[in-house]
Amino acid sequence: MRLIFAGTPEFADVALRALMAAGHDVALVLSRPDKAAGRGQKLQASPVKQTAMAAGLPVFQPRTLRDDAAQQVIADVGADAMIVAAYGLILPAPVLAAPRLGCLNIHASLLPRWRGAAPIQRAIEAGDAQTGITIMQMDEGLDTGAMLLREALPIGPEDNAAVLHDRLAELGGRLIVQALVEAQAGSLVPVAQPDQGVTYAAKLDKAEGVIDWRLPAVSLADRIRAFDPFPGCIATSQPGPSLKIWQARPVTDRKALADACAATCALGQPVGPGATVRRTDQEWWVACGDGALALQVLQRPGGKRLSVRQLLQGLKLSEYCQFDVDGPADPAG
């Protein structure tokens, strides 16, 4: 098929590579304009642009698709379909209608659950047991188009956003190739999204990473996995520096937790949210609104990720230090 591909980050790059490997004629690649990155703030091409340029594909980087000139560029391609994956620009009606088969989107959730910008992270944060990929016929709504293909993927108890992202990207690449095979055969059957079960995956905000120890330990553990690698979850202790928490688990042994709290109380130490109730070389137990969170991998500002043992070798803290209940005022620490 003669295709236009629209995408920007690594998630989309996997799909572009899959389409090229399947032998499709990618006649034009759309990607967001280059952004300044790194300490030198040099302009950096997106992963999709880099792959396209290496393959000798033409690249178009408009700042908007709402002007006539950009729309004409797309119409002139005469594409059978436009494949869209994490592109980052709104597609107006003339663009949606330009390809013969319209625009097909690779969405990283089982629609209608988690429409919107951050479906991978929100699924983990919510404690969902599964997510998946939906190949959708795009319309003018926010991820409201008819579903063409849909495949589920389990979310493992230790999966973070980075791990799940990579698995979903591979699945998305495979499904979009399958969708085009079925489109050529005329066997794709659009299915309207149901009105029930709609949820929205809001864009991640750095401020959300501030740890509120009044929340249940299970919820905090899910959020820590969901926000790895961005924006990360951060907490401060008194005294002590801000710490990013990259790996933690809810303490499931209720008897061991009760014993640890009793021992902490016997020493005259607090056991409320944010209080350390046990610390070993492997884990750092912190009381939450319900249960306790066992911290395992942490990071100081400007440092690297360390185990509890490694962190405590270079950081002198009271064994029963108190974390700020709702985190630092400044999420940057």
N, C-alpha and C positions, 0 to 999 in steps of 0.2 A: 504493500500500500504506500501511497505517497502521503507523507505525514508532516505536520508541524508539531514540534515538541516544545512545551512551555514548562520550565522548572528552574529552580535555583540551587537548593542545597544538596547535600549528599544523598538524602532520601530520593530525590528526583534523579540524580546522576545514575543510580543503580538501574532505574527504569529505562533511561536513555540508552545505557549500554546493552540492556536486554533487547530493546527494539532493534538496535543496530546489528546485534548478533543474530537476530531472527531474520535479517535480510531486508528489513523495510527501508524504503527510500525516505530518509529524513531530510526533507527539502529545506527546512528552516528551523532554527532553534531560537526560542525566546528565553531570555534570562534577565534578571534584575540588573540594573547598572552596577558597575564595579564599586566596591566600598573600601574606604580606608581601613586598614587593619594592622595590628602589631605595634611595637614601640615606635617604629618610624612612621606610622600612619600612611604607608604607601598603599596605593590603590591595588586591590586584589580581585581577580576574577573569581566568579562563583565556580564551584565544582562542575556544574553543568556546562558553563562556558569553556572551562579548561578542557573537558572531554570533547566538546564539539570542535574546538579549534584544533586539537590534536588529530581529529578525524577528518579535518578539512571541510567541516560543515559550516554553512553561512549562519552567522549569529546576529540577532536583532535585539537591542536593549533599550526599548522605549521607556520613558518614565511614566507614561500613561497609555492606555489603549482607547481612550475616549476621543482622540482627535482623528480627523478624516485621513490624514497622511499615514498614520500607523495602521489604521483599518484597511487602507488600500494595499499596503505591503502584504498583509495577511491574505487578503482576497486574491491578490495576483499569483499566489503560490498554486492555487487550484488544488488544494489538498483534499484527500479523501476524508481525513479526520485530524483533529488536533488533540494531542495527548497532554493533559495537564497534571502536574504533580508538584505541590508545594511551590507554586510559582510566585505568589505574593502580590499580584495585581488583579483587580476586578476585571472580568471579561464582560463588556457590554453586549447588548443584543446583536449588533452587526457582526461582532467577532464570533459569537456563539453560532451564528447562522452561516458563516462563511464556508466551512468545510462541508463536503457532501454528506458526511455522516455526523456532523456536529462535533462537539467537544466532549471527550471522555476524561473523567477525573479519577485519579488514584487516591482514594481517601483512606487514611489509616485508622479506621474504626468500623464496627458493624453498625452501619446506619440503620435507623435514625439516632442511635446513641452516639453521643459525642460529635455532633456537628461543630465545626469551628476550627480555631487555630492550633489548639494543643491537645489533640485527641489521645496521643500516646501517653502523655504525662497525666492527664485527667483520669484515664482508665486505671492506671496504677494507684493514683492518689485515692480513688474511690474504693479500692480494694476489689475491683472486678476480677473474676476468675478467668475471663477470656476477653480478647479483642479480635481484631482481624483486619482484612482489607475489603473495601467495597469499591468496585468499578462502577462509576455513576455517569449517567448521561446528564451533562451540566445544563442547568437553566439559570435564570436570573436570580434565584434565591440563594441563601447561604446553605450550601450542601443539601438542597432539597430535591434534587433531580431524581429521576427514576433509577433504580438499581438494576445493573446488567449482570454482574457477577459478584459473589460474596463468599468469602471463605474465612472461617474462624481460626484463631491461634490462641493456645492457652497462655496465660500469664503465670510464670513460675513464682514461687514464694520469695525468691531472691533476685528476680529480674528487676533491673533498674531501667530508666528511660533509655540509656545508651544501648543496652543489650536488646531491649524490645524494639527499638528503632531499627537496628540492623536486621533483625529477623523479619520485621514488617516490610522493610525496603526490598528484601529478596522476594518475599511473597508478592508484593506489588508488581515487581518486574515480571514475575512469572504469570500473574493473572492478566496483566495488560496484553501480553503476547497472546495468551489464550483468548482473550476477548476479541482481538482483531481476527484471529483465525475463525471464530464463530461469526463475527460480523461479515466476513467474506463469504461464509457459507449461508448467511441469512438465518442463522439459528439463534441469534441473541434475542431474548425476550425481556423487554423492559418491565419492571415491577415497581409500581408506585410505592413510595415509603409510607408506612402506616402512621397514623396520627398519634398512636400510643407509643410511649417509650422514648420520646424526643428529649435529648439533653444537649447542653451546649458546653463546649470545651473552650473556655475563655483563655486568651493569651496569657502566658506566664508573666508575673510581675515579681521583680526582685524582692519587694517587701514581703511577699508570701513566704519567703524562706526563713523568716524570723520564727524561731521555735517558741511556741506557747505551751509550757509544760502542764497547763491545766487541761489540755486535751488528752484523750485516752492514748495509752502507749501504742496500741495497734494502729491508730490513725497517724501517729507521728512516724512510725516505722514505714508505713505506706508512703507518706509524704517525702521522707528522706530518699526512698528509692525513686519516686516520681521526679524529684528535682535534681537527680544526678544524670548529667553533669551541670545543668543550669536550672535554676539559679543557685542551687545548693541550699542546705539548711544550716543556719548559724545560731549560736548561743553564746552568751557571756557568763562568766562566773565571778563571784566576789570573794577573794581577790582573784584576778587572773585575766588573761587576754581573751578575745573572742575566738571561738573555735567553730570550724565547719565540721558538721557530722556527715560522713559519707556512708557509713554502714552501721546499722543497729538492728536489734531485734526486740520484740516485746518479750518480757520475762513470762514464761508460761507456767513455771513451777511456783504455784501459789504458796506452798508451804515454805519453800526456800525464801521467797520474798517476804513472807510474814516473819520468818526468823530473822532476816536481815534488818527489817524495820524495827523489830523488838530490840535487837542488839544496838541499833543506832539510838533508839529512845533511851536505853539504859545508860548510854554515855552522855545523855543530855543534849543530843543533837536533834535538829528538826527532821521530820519525815514527810513534810508536805511537798507539793509540786515543785520540781527543780532541785530537790535535796538529794545529795549523794547518800545512798543507803548501803552500798557495798562497792568495793573496788579491788580488783585483782589485776594480775599482769595481762589477762585476756580481755576482761570486760569491766565496764564502769556503769553500775546500775544507778539510774536516776529516777526518782519517783515522779509519776505523772498524775493527771486527774483521775485516771483509772489504771492501776497496775504500775509497772516500771519499764523503762527502756534500758536495754543493755547496749551501751555504746561500744563499738569495736574498732572503727577506723575514723580518725579525726585529722584535722589540718589546722595549723596555726597560720595567721596572716603572712603571706609571702613564702610559706613553706610548702612542703609536699605532704601527701597523704601518708599517715603513719598509723601503726597499730597502737593500742593503748600502752603497751609495754614501751615501744619506741618513743611515744610522746612524753611519757612520764619521766623518761631518762633525762630529758632536757628541760623539763617544766616542773618547778617546785610548787605544788599545790597541796593544801590541806586535804587529808584523806576524806574529810566530810565537807568539802566546799559546797557552796550553794550556787546553783545556776539562777540567773535572773528569770523570774517566772515567765515573762512574756518577751524575753530577748532584749537586745540592745535597741536603743532609739534609732540608730543608724544601721540599716542592714549591712552596710559595707564593713561594719565592725570598727 
